[in-house]
Structure formats: structure tokens, C-alpha cells
Amino acid sequence: MSPCELISCVDTAWLRMDRPNNLMQIVGVLMFDGQLDEAQLRASLLYTLSVQPRFHQKASLEGGEYYWRDDPDFDLDQHLKRVILPGKAGKEELERLVADFASTPLNHQRPLWEMHLVDTSLGGQALVVRFHHAMGDGFSLVRALLTMMDDSPTPAPRPQPEPITGDHDDDEQDIHQGSRLLRAGLKLTGTLWSKYVEVLTHPTKAMDYLKTGRDVTAELYTIATLSDDAKSRLKGETGSAKRVAWSEQIPLPDVKAVGRVLGCSVNDLLIAATAGAFRHYLLAQGDEVDDIEIRTLVPVNMRAPDDKGALGNRFGLVALDLPIDIAHPLQRLHAVRDRMQALKSSLQPAVVLNLLEVMGMAPRAVQQQAIDILSAKASAVITNVPGPQQTLYLAGARLRQPLFWVPQAGDIGVGVSILSYDNKVQLGLITDKKRVPDPELIALRFAVEFEQLLLLVLMEPDLLYDPEMLDQLLHG
């Protein structure tokens, strides 16, 4: 990567998506056993900076285009800081700190990331991290953080590898405004973009476009003509204050075993448990759930298998309706599985990624209008990022539990992040205070919902769908 790199269209779209009520920041907490050696921590972080130059580059607007440019005044002390929590420095205090960071903009005059080392009463220190989404998606940022980690408490000497380079050569930079779409994916032409905008503003024309029989046009029609999401306490005007929570860890081998028996993927099971947690929360608030579904946006990783770890955003989105109107856990699981399978076989992720490319080339006002339209169609974002399944260490301390929270665009007020690590999996939840002031109630229910599915697996197969037996087992 050169000291100056043109920011891709997709990353430009994320860079310009910040709003006071929803900042485009990925926030995480790394929980450790014991204390980190601060000298080793700085050395590990400097190594990451050497292989990921994006960490010492800032976003610079020049001549109407954005560039990643080396910060001549880069100072690690401006990005790695100490924080002292008030009181006992327990879980609640840490949650408040994370919520405050999620509501506070990063300094755009510097590289768009920060790390804060925190003393806690939870058995060790925590490292609170936040990155602007323009730097990369969850898949690439997890990989970047792994360059800091070690396989043992005593770090081995690190090699001096060549820096990871971006995939933008000089020729591409010269044609930034014309054709910087997915080389291996679909090309969203200006004609199709104009069709998408026309469908948004004149839905009656959608059928004319469908008559062409083109899959891409059909996907544009599907996305553009989605109705606004159902009204619920999860959907509505958002403010700038956030709340965060996280669930208990669930053994990943248990999740895989249940999935094998029920014929579902790990992702299906975890999303179904999330749907059950939302259903239980809304019922506890006295809300009606029997006739509504909650639409969520689910990122789909579109990196090539030989991806070399460059930062940036390479994911599409699918719109998944969570079947919270289904009371039976197994029926709800199968509904999630069937819907996810249909979405995986669609072109929707590639089309959405290309829409983001075009938004990054469009005027900022046009992008904001498009985000408003799209965000009205969903109440939440759910992302599932697989982490390493071996125990890791940083600066001599064992990484016990990593957590992260996904940002939401427009007026979406709920973000669900599922992360697996060291053969355990858990849910992180970030909500708008106006919409859900008590996300811990949803997070606590996540493990309970999975336990219900585990209980069903232990039952006789012919009893799995017996409502009376199920109610007796689950509620005594």
C-alpha cells in the first residue's frame, strides 16, 4: 500500500454514512485474565501498524475524492490510552463506557481507530477498541486484530513481513468514477441504478422491469419494493444515546451438535435463538407478536477464498424477516433455515454490495436519501463473525472473551453481533436508548432460547412438535 491510496467507492459510502444518532463505528471489548504488559502491548500494536498501514492513515477529502493518506503527525499515544472506571469497575460500568464510546465520534483529523486499556473487577483488564466502518468490515478487522495476538503467554519474535497491500493499482485510481465495481461480481450499470431509483419512487413500474427476466433486475425490484418494516418498539426515531449488553457464552460444540440433529447450520440456530429472545422481550413488554415479523439486515461475506487480509468492506446484505410470530422454537428455527437458504441462493448480497459502490460515487445527498429509504425497511442488523477457535494471548494475558457491536445505518436502532471464539459463542447487543433502554433482558434470553432447542433435541422425535408436551417441559 502506498502512502496515499484512493478510498474505494464502498468504503467512501461507509465513511459518509455517519449521523449523530448512528455513528459508523465497530466497537469491541477484549476481556483478559490478569494484567497486560503495556510494553508488550505497544510492541504488538506497532507490529500490526507495520502490516496494516491503514492504522496510521487518515481519510482525506481532496478535489471531491477521498484518499487514505499517511498521517504525518501520527502519535500512538493518541490512539492507545488508559481509562479508569468509577466504582467497582464491573460489568455495568464497562457497558456504560462502551455505550459512551459508541455515541462519541472518532476524530477524523487522525486515523479512525482507538484502543482504551481498562482496569476492571472482572478478573482482569479489558481493551476497548473502536474502528470506523470505512476502515473495514468485521471480517477484515478481526483478522487485523489477530496480528497482535500470540499462541502462548510468552510471545515469539515476530517476522518482518511485507505490508498487506490493497487491491487498487494506478490504472484503477485513474478510473475511480467509472468502473470500480466488483471485478469478480456483478456490474451494476448506470441503467440498472436508474431503474432502482425509479422503482423506489414509482413502484408501479417494477413489473415492466421484471418482464426482462434478468436476475439482477429482479433482485433490484425485490430490494426496492420491500415494505417498510412492521411497527414495533424496536422501530422508530432514534437518538444519540446507546445501550449495550452481552450474553453468556454457549459452548460451540453443543451448537454444532444440535445443528446436526436438526439439520440446520450454526448460523440458523443462533439467529433463531435471537428471534426467540426478541419475541420473549416484546411479550414481556406487553406487545403483540402474533401477527408481526421483524426484518433484519444480515451481512454476507463476499471475500474470495484467497483473500490476503487487506482491510476494506467486502460484504453484501440480505433482508431476513425474523419469524417472531412463531411460538414453537423448532418451527421458528425451520422458518429461519428456509428463509436463509433462499437468500443464500439469491443475488441479493452482490446487488447490495454494488449498490453501496454506486452510493459511494453518488453525491452525498443522494446517498443519504437512499440510506433513509433502505433503513426504513428494517429494524435491526444481525452479523455473525467466526473468530479463532484456539486460545489466544496478548501482551502475556489470556484472551478470555472477545465482544463487539455492529453499527446501524439511518434510523435503525438495534444491532446484534454474534462472535465465536475458543469453542464458545455469544451475542452482543447494541440498542438505541429510545427504542430499547434495557438490552440486557434480550441478551440474557439468548442462552435460554438455545437451551430450549437443546432440550428439544433430547426429546423423542415424535414429541418435538407436540405443543402440550413442549409447554409442559418448558414451563413446568
TILUM-338536 format. One record per residue: x, y, z of N, C-alpha, C in turn. Coordinates in steps of 0.1 Angstrom, whole numbers, plus 5000, padded with zeros to 4 digits. Last residue first. Example, Ala and Ser with C-alpha at 12.3 -4.5 7.8 and 13.67 -1.06 7.14 Angstrom:
residues 2
512849785071513749895071512950005079;513249435078512349555078513249675078;
This chain:
residues 476
457147385331456747305342455347275344;457847515307457247595318456747515330;458847325290459547455291459047535303;457247095293458647085295459347225298;454647195287454847135300456347125303;455047285261454647385271454947325285;455547035248456547145248456347245259;453146905252454346855258455446955259;451447075237451247055251452447005258;452647055210452547185218452347165233;454846855196453646845205453546965213;457046825181456046925176454746925185;458546635193459146765190458146865187;457746375197457246475206457746615203;459146215179457646225177457046325187;461746215190461446285177459946315176;462146275225461846175214461346255202;464646525234463346465234463146355223;466946655229467046545238465646465239;466146865213466946755207466946635216;464847025231464046955221464846845214;467047125245466047035252465246955242;468147285226468947175231467947075238;466147475225466447395213467247275217;466447585250465147525246465347435234;468947695249468747575258467447505255;468547905232469247795227469047675236;467048065250466448025238467147905232;468948115270467748045273467047985261;470748285256471148145260469948055264;469048505253469648445241470048295245;468248645275467348545270467948465259;470248835280470048725289469248605284;469649005258470948935258470848815268;467249125266467349045254468548955254;468049255290466949155290466949065278;469949435281470449315289469349215290;468749655269469149535261469649415268;466849875278467349755287467749635278;465850055261466750105271467349995280;465150075229465349955239466350005250;464650335219463950215215463950105225;466250525232464850555230464050425227;468850405230468150415243466750445242;469450165206469250305208468450315221;471749895213470449945210470450095212;473649605208473649755210472349805205;474749305220473649375216473849525218;476348995213476549135217475349215212;476448655221475748765214476048895221;478748385216477948465224477348585215;480548075219479848175211478948255220;483547875219482447935226481848045217;486047795209484947705210483747745219;487348045206487847935216486747845219;484648225195486048225199486348115209;482148405176482648275182484148285184;479648645178481048615176481448485183;477148845167477448715172478848675168;475349135173476649085168476848945175;472849345164473149215170474449165164;471349665169472449585163472749465171;468849895164469249765171470249695163;467750105150468150125163468650005171;467950285120467950155126468450165140;468050525105467250525118467050385124;471250495091469950555091469250565105;472750185104472650305095471250365096;474650075131473450065124473350195115;477549865140476849995139475549975131;477949595163477949645149477149775149;480349515188478949565185478949635171;481949235204481949355195480549395192;484349065225482949115222483049225212;486148785238486048905229484648935226;487548655266486248685260486348805251;490248605273489148525278487848535270;493448595264492148655260491048565264;495948615289495048525281493748605277;498848815285497548785292496648705283;501048895271501248805282499948765289;500149045250500949105260501049025273;497548815245498048945241498849005253;496548495233497148585243497548715237;494048255226494948355222495448435234;492847925219493148025230494248125225;491147875188492147845198492347955208;489347965169488847865178489947815188;488748305159489648185160489148095171;485348375148486648415153487548285154;482848465125483648355132485048395136;480248685129481648675125482348565132;477248785120477848665127479348655121;474849045126476048995119476648885127;471949215120472449095127473749045119;470149505126471249445118471749325126;466649605125467949565131468949515121;464449685110464549735124465849695131;464049805076464549715086464549775100;463250005059462749865056463249765066;464450235064463050225068462550085067;466950215052466850185067465450175071;466350285025466650145029466550115044;465750555028464750465022465050325026;468150655039466850675046465850575041;469950585019470050525032468750535039;469050764998469050624996469050545009;469751005010468350975007468150825005;472450985012471750995024470250965022;473150984984473450864993472650875006;472351234977471751124971471950994980;474151384992472751404995471951284989;476651314980476351284994474851284997;476451184947476551294956476051254970;477950854942476850944940477151064949;479850674948480150764937479150874936;478750534969479950594971480450694960;476550414955476350524965477550604968;477950224941477350334934477050454943;478650044962479650104953479150234947;476149984972477050064980478150124972;475249834950474549954953475450044962;477049614952477249714941476449834943;476049504975477349554975477649644964;473449434965473549534976474949594976;474149234947473549354942473649464952;475349044963476149104953475549234948;473048964979474249024985475149094975;471048874959470848994967472149054973;470948664943471948754940471948884949;470248364963469948474955471148564952;470948164980470948134966470548244957;470548285005471948255001472048214986;467748305006468548425005469948395000;467048035011466548114999467348234996;468347995035468747915023468247985010;466848165052468348195049468748115037;464348045051464548185046465948215043;464847805063464347805050464547945043;465847885089466647805080466147815066;463548015099464848085097465748015087;461847795101461447915092462747995089;463147635119463047585105462647705096;462847795142464247765136464147715122;460147785146460747915143462147895137;459747525151459147575139459747715135;461147515175461647445164461047485151;459747695193461147715189461647645177;456547825186457347705188458747725184;455548085178455848055192456747935194;456148325154456048175156456448145170;456648585152455248555153455048405156;459248615145458948625160457448595162;461048545122459648495125459348495140;462648805106462648715118461248675121;463548835073462348855082462448755094;466448975060465848855066464648895075;468049085033466949125042466248995047;471649085030470349025027469349075037;474449245017473449235027472249165022;478049195012476749245008475749225020;481349315017480249225021478949285015;484049435021483649335010482549255015;485849705030484549645031484249565019;489149695044488149745035486849665037;492449535045491349605051490349655040;493649225033493549375031492349425038;493848945033493749015046493749165045;493848815009495148825017495048905029;491648564997491848705002493048715011;490948334986492448364986492648504991;488148334986488848234995490348274996;487048674985487448554978488248464988;484248805004485748805001486048664994;481748855012481948824998483448834994;479648775039481048795035481148765020;476748945044477248825038478648855033;474649085071475849095062476248955057;471349135072472349035076473549045066;468749315086469749315075470949225080;465449215094466849245098467649245085;462149265104463049255093464449295097;459949085123460949195123461949175112;456449035120457748985118458749105119;453248985136454349075130455648995129;451248865150450948905136452048985130;451948815176451448705168451348735153;452749015193453848955185453248855175;452149305212451549195203452649145194;453649365244453449395230452849275223;454449355270453049365268452749385253;457049305274456649455275455149465272;457249035271457349085284456949235286;457049035243455948985251456049035265;459549135237458349215233457149165241;461148925247461249065252460049145249;460448705232460248705246460248845252;461248795206459848765209459548765224;464048815210463248935207461748915210;464648545215464948645225464148775223;463948435190463248395202463448495213;465948555174464548575172463648545184;468148425186468048575186466548615184;467748165178467748195192467548345194;467948205150466648165156466648185171;470648265149469648365145468348335151;471748025158472048145165471048255162;470847845138470447825152470647955160;472047945115470547935116470147925131;474747915121474148045119472648045120;474947635121475247715133474547855132;472247495101473647545103473747615117;470347195106470447345105471947385107;469346945114469546975100469647125097;469246865140468046935135468246975120;471746745144470446675147469246735140;473446955138473546835131472246755132;472747145158472547175143472547045135;473647025181472247055179471947075164;476447035175475746905177474246925175;476947315174477147225162476447095163;476347375201475647435190475747355177;478347235214476947205217476047255205;480647355205480347215201478947175204;480447615217480147595203479947455199;478847695247479847605241479447585226;478148035251477547905249478647815242;478348305275478948225264478248085263;475648535280476648435285477148365273;475648855261475048735267476148645273;475749205267476249085260475748965268;474949545257474849435266475449315259;474449905256475049775251474849675262;472850195243472950095254473549975248;473250545234473250395231473250315244;472050855222472450775234472250625231;470950995201472350975201472850885212;467850835188468650945194470150915194;465350755163466450725172467150845177;462050665156463050765157464150735167;461650315151461150445153462350545153;461449985164461450065152460950205155;460949835186462249835181462449935169;458249845191459049935199460549935194;456949835157457149775170458049875178;455649795125455749885136455949805149;457649635100456449635109456749735120;459449825075459249715085458049745094;458149905042458749945055458449835065;458449645017457649745025458449795037;460549634989460249585002459449695010;461249734965459849734968459549664981;464049714963463449844962461949844967;464549434964465049524974464249654975;463149344941462849284955463349384966;464349494921462949504923462649454937;466949384922466749534925465249554928;466349124915466849154928466649304932;465549174888464649114898465049134912;467949264877466749354878465749304888;469349024879469849144886468649244888;468048854863468148824877468448954885;465748944838467148944842467148934858;463248954826463748824831465148824836;461849174818463149144811463649014815;459749204835459549134823460749104815;460649364855460749224858460449144845;460049614845461449574846461549424848;457349614848457849634835459349584835;457049604876456649484868457249494854;457749864884458649744887458249634878;456150084882457050044870457749914872;455050124906454250064896455050024884;456950264922456850114923456050054912;458750514919457550474911457350324911;460950534936460050644935458750614928;462150284933461950344946460850454946;462250264906461450174913461150224927;464150454901462850474895461850384902;466450354913465950474918464450494913;466750124896466550114910465850234916;467150244871465950164873465650144888;469650354876468450444873467150374875;471150124879470950214890469750304888;470950024853470249954864470150034876;472350224840470950194836470250124847;474950204850474150324853472650304850;475249864863475449974853474650094857;476949674883475649744883475849864875;478249374877478449514873477149584873;478949114901478049174891478449324889;482349014905480949004908480149074897;485049054902484548914902483048904903;485249324905485749264893485249124891;482749554916483349414918483949354905;483749874903482849784909483549644910;484750114891485450054902484449964910;484350274868484150134868484750054879;484450574872483750504861483450354863;485850704891484450734890483650654879;488450594888487650574900486150604898;490450564870489050554865488150534877;492850604883492550694872491150684868;492950384899492750514905492350614895;493450174882492150184888491950324894;496150234875495050244865493750254871;497450184900497350314895496250334884;495349944919496549994912496350124906;494249814948493949924939495249974932;494149644969493949584956493649694946;496649694994495349704989495249644975;498949485011498649585002497249584998;500649435041499549395033499149505024;504249465041502949515044501849455035;506249165045505849275036504449325041;507249095079506649065066506549185058;509449005100509149135094508649115080;508248795127508948825115508648965110;508448825162507648835150508548855138;509348595188509748705179508948705166;506448495208507648465200508048585192;505348575241505348595226506648565219;504048375264505348425260505448455245;501548265263501748385272503048455269;500748185229501148145242501448275250;500148285204499548155207499948105222;499148635202500148525203499448395207;498048925182497848815192498948715191;498049105163498549145176498749035185;496748995142498149015140498849065153;494049005149494748875152496248895150;493249245139493449235154494249105157;492749175113493849265116494249255131;490648995115491948945110493049045114;488749175124489149065132490449015128;488649335100489149395113489549285123;487449165081488849215080489449265092;484949125093485749015089487249055088;483749375097484149295108485049175105;485449595073484249525079484749435090;487249915075487049775071485849715077;487250185076488550115076488349975071;484550265078485250285065486650215064;483850225104483550115094484250135081;486350305127485350345118485150245107;486750115157487250145144486050205136;487750065191486750115181487350155168;488149875220488549915207487449965199;489249815252488049865244488649925231;490449565270490849655259489649695251;490649495305489849495292490449595283;492149285330491949415323491149385310;490449065354491549115345491249245338;488249015368489248905367490448945359;486649235369486049115363487149005361;487049485376486949395387486449255382;489549645354488149605358488249515370;491149895336491249805348489849775352;491649925301490749955313491049845324;492850095273493149985283492450025296;491550155243491550205256491750085266;492150265209492150155219492250205233;490750375178491250405192491250275199;490750515145490650405154491150445168;491350655119490050645125489850515134;493950905121493550765117492350725126;492551235125493551135128493151005121;490551395121491851455117492951355120;488251275130488551255116489851325112;487951115159488551235154488951215140;484750955164486150955163486651085157;481851055184482551045171484051025173;480150855207481150965206481850955192;478650635211477950755209478850875206;480450435218479650415206478850535202;481450535242482250535231481450525218;479150485258479550625256480450635244;479050205257477950285252478350425249;481450155271481250115257480150195250;480750255297481850305289481750275275;478550085303478350225302479450295294;479849835305478849855295478550005293;481549885327482149865314481149885303;479549905347480450025344481050015331;478549645346477649765343478449885340;480749485353480149475340479349595337;482849715373482349585370481649585356;484149915389484649875376484149735371;483250015413483849885413484349835400;483750365406483150255414483950125413;484850445372484450475386483850355393;487750345353486350345355485950375370;490250495335489950445349488450455351;492050415307490850465312490650405326;494750495285494350435297493050495301;495250445249495050525261494650445273;496250485217496250385228496350455241;496150715202495250605199495250495209;497950895210496650955207495650845204;500250745212499650785224498250845222;501150735185500450615191499750645204;500750975162501250955176500550845182;501351135131500851015139501550995152;501651345115501751365129501251255137;501151255089502551295093502751325107;499350985080499251095090500751135094;498950885047499750875059499551005068;495650865034496950935034497650925047;493150765014493850725027495250775025;490951005000492150925000492550885014;488051104982488651064995489850974992;487351384961487551244963488251224976;487251654958486051584957486151434959;489851744963489351754950488051674948;490051534990490951614981490251624968;489851435022489051475011489851575003;491251165039491551305034490651335022;491650965066490850985055490951135051;494950855076493650925079492950945065;496950585087496450665076495150735080;497850385104498450515105498150605093;496250165096496150215110496950345113;496850105071495650175073495550235087;499049925072499250075072498050155073;499549655086498349715082498449875082;502149605094501549515083500149565079;502749795112503649775101503049695090;500649785130500749905122501649885110;501349545142500149555134500149675125;503649635156503749535146502549535136;502449815174503349865164503649765152;501149625190500349715182501249785171;503349495202502349415193501549505184;504349715216505249645206504349565196;502349775234502749875224503549805213;502349525248501149575241501449675230;504849535260504549425250503349465242;504349745278505449755268505249655256;502249645293502049755284503149775274;501049335298502349405299502249525289;497849315314498649315301499949385304;496749105340497149235335497949215322;493948865341495148935346495449065339;492348775312492648725325493948795330;490449015293491648935296491648885310;488349105267488449075281489548975284;487849345244488649225246488849205261;485249495228485849475241486549345241;484449725201484649595207485349605221;482649885175483149895189483349755195;482650035146482549905151483349915165;480750315136481850265144481650125148;479150535124479550415117480850365124;476550655145477950665141478350535135;473550775147474150645144475550665137;472951035153472250925160472750785157;474651185137474751195152474051085159;476050965112475051055116475051075131;478050845085477950895099476750985101;478550785059477250745064477050785079;480950825046479950935046478650905053;482150585049482850705055481750815056;480650415033480650405048481150525055;481350525008479950525012479850505027;484050465008483550605008482150615012;483950195006484450255018484150405019;482950174980482250114991482650185004;485050304965483650354965482850304977;488150334982487250264973485850324975;490450604983489450524991488450464981;493650594970492250634968491350544975;496450634991495550544983494150594982;499650704999498450764995497650664987;501850545005501450635015500150705012;500650214991501450344991501050435002;500849885000500050005000500950125000;
